[in-house]
Amino acid sequence: MGSVKEYFSSLGSGVVSLLKGMQVTGKEFITPKITECYPENRQEHQWPERFRAVLRFTEDGGRHKCIACGSCERACPNGTITLTSKMEEGEGGAKRKVLDKYSYDLGSCTFCQLCVTSCPTGAIYFSNDFEQAVFTRGKLVKELNAGLEPPLPPKRPAAAPKPAAAAAPAVKVDIDMAAIEAQAKAKAGGDPEKEAKLREALIKAATLKAQREAAKAASEGATPTNENK
């Protein structure tokens, strides 16, 4: 007896489900149809901005903004993006990493936009140009940086000129030339060449000693004295 009740109960629920489905079908059957006249309306039709069709580079005066950081390549869940970089020498001999080739496989793209949201410089975006039909899968692999130059290196701020060191005030010193001449003659033993060399050395030594004493006296606020007099 229980099995009969279960049979008719399941039969009734099936009939109700069938009627609900037929109601939806009947409603769509009498709803007015909307036909898109594509491709005749290609020029005037406005495609939604949120529609994702193909990945492209953001251009800035013939240059792209990609810094080859690899964030988009790492964020892509199925390996759609492959990029290679190289090192080039900039101004001042400094080397920097620049993009060499940016490959994008439209045939394996799931349009998840994780690459766009992970890009730190806004270098890529999805356009709504959906007309990408080709005859071979190889043509779906696109090089996005083709024909574009890398971004310009950031300008370094000019170094502030170092303040010129204040010139030390000239210190006037007096040396006893008579004593130097006598000392040079006594040590030269009548040799004029040796006497000239000794005189020059004695003058330098006396001048340096007098300058040190004058500078020390000036720093201590005392009046310099000359012991050579």
C-alpha positions as CSV (number, residue, x, y, z in Angstrom):
1,M,0.0,0.0,0.0
2,G,2.9,2.3,0.8
3,S,4.5,1.8,-2.5
4,V,1.3,2.8,-4.3
5,K,1.2,6.1,-2.4
6,E,4.8,6.8,-3.2
7,Y,4.2,6.1,-6.9
8,F,1.3,8.5,-7.2
9,S,3.1,11.1,-5.0
10,S,6.2,11.1,-7.3
11,L,3.9,11.1,-10.4
12,G,2.1,14.2,-9.1
13,S,5.4,16.1,-8.4
14,G,6.6,15.2,-11.9
15,V,3.5,16.6,-13.4
16,V,3.8,19.8,-11.4
17,S,7.5,20.2,-12.5
18,L,6.5,19.6,-16.1
19,L,3.8,22.3,-16.0
20,K,6.3,24.8,-14.6
21,G,8.7,24.1,-17.4
22,M,5.9,24.4,-20.0
23,Q,4.9,27.7,-18.4
24,V,8.4,29.1,-18.9
25,T,8.6,27.8,-22.4
26,G,5.2,29.2,-23.3
27,K,6.1,32.6,-21.9
28,E,9.3,32.7,-24.0
29,F,7.3,31.5,-27.0
30,I,5.0,34.6,-27.0
31,T,7.7,37.1,-26.0
32,P,8.7,39.5,-28.9
33,K,12.0,38.6,-30.4
34,I,15.0,40.9,-30.6
35,T,17.3,40.4,-33.5
36,E,20.8,41.9,-33.7
37,C,21.6,43.0,-37.2
38,Y,25.2,42.1,-37.0
39,P,27.4,42.8,-39.0
40,E,25.2,45.4,-40.6
41,N,25.1,47.5,-37.4
42,R,28.9,47.2,-36.7
43,Q,29.6,50.9,-37.0
44,E,26.8,52.3,-34.8
45,H,26.5,49.6,-32.2
46,Q,28.0,50.5,-28.8
47,W,29.5,47.4,-27.1
48,P,29.5,47.5,-23.3
49,E,32.8,48.7,-21.7
50,R,32.7,45.8,-19.2
51,F,32.9,43.3,-22.1
52,R,36.3,41.5,-22.2
53,A,37.4,40.6,-25.6
54,V,41.2,40.8,-26.0
55,L,44.1,41.9,-23.8
56,R,46.0,45.0,-25.0
57,F,48.8,47.3,-23.9
58,T,48.1,50.8,-22.7
59,E,49.8,53.2,-25.1
60,D,51.4,56.5,-23.9
61,G,52.8,58.4,-26.9
62,G,54.1,55.3,-28.7
63,R,55.4,53.8,-25.5
64,H,54.0,51.1,-23.3
65,K,54.0,51.1,-19.5
66,C,55.2,47.6,-18.8
67,I,58.2,47.3,-16.5
68,A,58.6,43.5,-16.9
69,C,57.8,42.8,-13.3
70,G,56.0,39.5,-14.2
71,S,53.0,40.1,-11.9
72,C,50.5,39.4,-14.7
73,E,52.4,36.2,-15.7
74,R,52.3,34.9,-12.2
75,A,48.6,35.8,-11.7
76,C,47.4,34.1,-14.9
77,P,45.8,30.7,-13.9
78,N,46.5,28.9,-17.1
79,G,49.8,30.3,-18.5
80,T,48.2,32.6,-21.1
81,I,50.9,35.2,-20.7
82,T,54.6,34.7,-21.3
83,L,57.1,37.6,-21.1
84,T,60.8,37.8,-21.4
85,S,63.1,40.7,-20.3
86,K,66.5,42.0,-20.9
87,M,69.0,44.4,-19.3
88,E,69.9,47.6,-21.1
89,E,72.2,50.5,-20.2
90,G,70.6,53.8,-19.3
91,E,71.9,57.2,-18.7
92,G,75.0,57.4,-16.5
93,G,75.8,53.8,-17.2
94,A,73.2,52.5,-14.9
95,K,71.5,49.2,-16.1
96,R,67.8,48.5,-15.9
97,K,65.5,45.6,-16.8
98,V,63.2,46.3,-19.7
99,L,60.6,44.2,-21.5
100,D,61.8,42.2,-24.5
101,K,58.7,40.2,-25.7
102,Y,55.2,40.0,-24.3
103,S,53.3,37.0,-25.6
104,Y,49.5,36.6,-25.1
105,D,47.6,33.5,-26.2
106,L,44.0,34.6,-26.8
107,G,43.0,31.0,-27.5
108,S,43.6,29.9,-23.9
109,C,42.5,33.1,-22.1
110,T,39.6,32.7,-19.7
111,F,39.1,36.5,-19.4
112,C,39.3,36.4,-15.7
113,Q,41.1,39.8,-15.6
114,L,43.5,38.8,-12.8
115,C,46.4,40.0,-14.9
116,V,44.9,43.5,-15.2
117,T,44.1,43.8,-11.5
118,S,47.6,42.6,-10.5
119,C,49.5,45.0,-12.8
120,P,51.1,47.8,-10.7
121,T,51.5,50.3,-13.6
122,G,48.2,49.9,-15.5
123,A,50.1,48.7,-18.5
124,I,47.4,46.2,-19.8
125,Y,43.6,46.3,-20.2
126,F,40.8,44.3,-21.9
127,S,39.3,45.9,-24.9
128,N,35.8,45.1,-26.2
129,D,37.0,44.4,-29.8
130,F,35.5,40.9,-30.1
131,E,36.2,40.4,-33.8
132,Q,39.2,38.1,-33.4
133,A,38.2,35.1,-35.6
134,V,41.1,33.5,-37.4
135,F,41.7,30.3,-39.3
136,T,44.7,28.9,-37.3
137,R,45.3,28.8,-33.6
138,G,48.8,30.2,-34.1
139,K,47.4,33.6,-35.1
140,L,45.7,33.8,-31.7
141,V,49.1,34.2,-30.0
142,K,49.8,38.0,-30.0
143,E,52.9,40.0,-29.2
144,L,51.5,43.0,-27.4
145,N,54.6,45.1,-27.3
146,A,55.2,44.9,-31.0
147,G,55.8,48.4,-32.4
148,L,55.9,50.0,-29.0
149,E,58.9,51.5,-27.2
150,P,59.6,50.7,-23.5
151,P,58.8,53.4,-20.9
152,L,61.3,56.2,-20.3
153,P,63.5,55.7,-17.2
154,P,62.5,57.9,-14.3
155,K,64.5,61.1,-14.1
156,R,66.8,61.3,-11.1
157,P,66.6,64.5,-9.1
158,A,69.5,66.7,-9.6
159,A,71.9,66.6,-6.7
160,A,72.0,69.7,-4.7
161,P,75.4,71.5,-5.1
162,K,77.6,71.1,-2.1
163,P,78.2,74.4,-0.3
164,A,81.7,75.6,-1.0
165,A,84.0,75.3,2.0
166,A,84.8,78.7,3.5
167,A,88.3,79.7,2.7
168,A,90.5,79.9,5.7
169,P,91.5,83.5,6.4
170,A,95.1,84.3,5.4
171,V,97.4,84.3,8.4
172,K,100.3,86.8,8.1
173,V,103.5,85.4,9.6
174,D,106.9,86.9,9.9
175,I,110.1,84.8,9.9
176,D,113.7,85.9,10.8
177,M,115.5,85.7,7.4
178,A,118.8,86.9,8.9
179,A,118.9,83.9,11.3
180,I,117.9,81.5,8.5
181,E,120.7,82.8,6.2
182,A,123.3,82.5,9.0
183,Q,122.1,78.9,9.8
184,A,122.2,77.9,6.1
185,K,125.8,79.2,5.6
186,A,127.0,77.5,8.7
187,K,125.6,74.2,7.7
188,A,126.6,74.4,4.0
189,G,130.3,74.7,4.6
190,G,130.8,77.1,1.7
191,D,128.9,75.0,-0.9
192,P,126.5,77.5,-2.7
193,E,124.2,74.8,-4.0
194,K,123.9,73.1,-0.6
195,E,123.4,76.5,1.0
196,A,120.4,77.3,-1.4
197,K,118.7,74.0,-0.6
198,L,119.2,74.5,3.1
199,R,117.8,78.0,2.9
200,E,114.7,76.9,1.1
201,A,114.0,74.0,3.6
202,L,114.6,76.3,6.6
203,I,112.2,78.9,5.2
204,K,109.4,76.3,4.6
205,A,109.9,74.9,8.1
206,A,109.8,78.3,9.7
207,T,106.7,79.3,7.7
208,L,104.7,76.2,8.7
209,K,105.7,76.5,12.3
210,A,104.6,80.2,12.4
211,Q,101.3,79.4,10.6
212,R,100.4,76.6,13.1
213,E,101.2,78.8,16.1
214,A,99.1,81.7,14.6
215,A,96.1,79.4,13.9
216,K,96.3,78.0,17.4
217,A,96.4,81.4,18.9
218,A,93.5,82.6,16.8
219,S,91.3,79.6,17.9
220,E,92.1,80.3,21.5
221,G,91.5,84.0,21.1
222,A,95.0,85.0,22.0
223,T,97.4,87.2,20.2
224,P,99.9,85.2,18.1
225,T,103.5,85.5,19.0
226,N,106.5,85.0,16.8
227,E,109.4,83.1,18.5
228,N,111.7,83.5,15.5
229,K,112.2,87.1,16.1
